[in-house]
Every structure is written in structure tokens, then in C-alpha cells.
Amino acid sequence: AHGDHTETKENAAKNEQLVFGVKPAAILNMTGDALHNFTDGMSIAAAFQASQPLGYTVTLAMLLHEIPHEVGDFAVLLSQGFSK
């Protein structure tokens, strides 16, 4: 068939370029997570600057927010070839 450019998932995985030996989606995930954690830290610092009770409240909220977030990041990294 003329113009048939279908590619299987296996062939696509073999042809995927690695960045520092890692799949690009894993690099993007780790970069985004680092920036996300940095801004979380800035939010916590700003909350403590406003008041100590607000700082503790924001810290607790961030901790509760980060548990499912980091589990998701772990799942993405596993899907990109990282091991447990």
C-alpha cells in the first residue's frame, strides 16, 4: 500500500531516541517533578513568612497532595523502563 507508514509499538520503542540513556518521557517527568517540588517549597516558605499556622497548614496540604503525585511519577518512570 502506497504511503502506509504504520508502525508497531515494538518498532517505535526500538527507534526511540534516548537522552543520557533514558527515554525522553522519563526526562520530562523528572524535570517537571523537580520544578514542581521547587515551587511547592517556595509556597511553603511564603506561607511561613505570612504566619506559622498558615505555614503548617500549607505544609500538611502539600504532603497530602504529594503522596498520589509521587506514586503517579513512579508509575510513569516504571513505564519508561526504570526498575523498582
C-alpha positions, 0 to 999 in steps of 0.5 A: 500500500502506497504511503502506509507508514504504520508502525508497531509499538515494538518498532517505535520503542526500538527507534526511540531516541534516548537522552543520557540513556533514558527515554525522553518521557522519563526526562520530562517527568523528572524535570517537571517533578523537580520544578514542581517540588521547587515551587511547592517549597517556595509556597511553603516558605511564603506561607511561613513568612505570612504566619506559622499556622498558615505555614503548617497548614500549607505544609500538611496540604502539600504532603497530602497532595504529594503522596498520589503525585509521587506514586503517579511519577513512579508509575510513569518512570516504571513505564519508561523502563526504570526498575523498582 
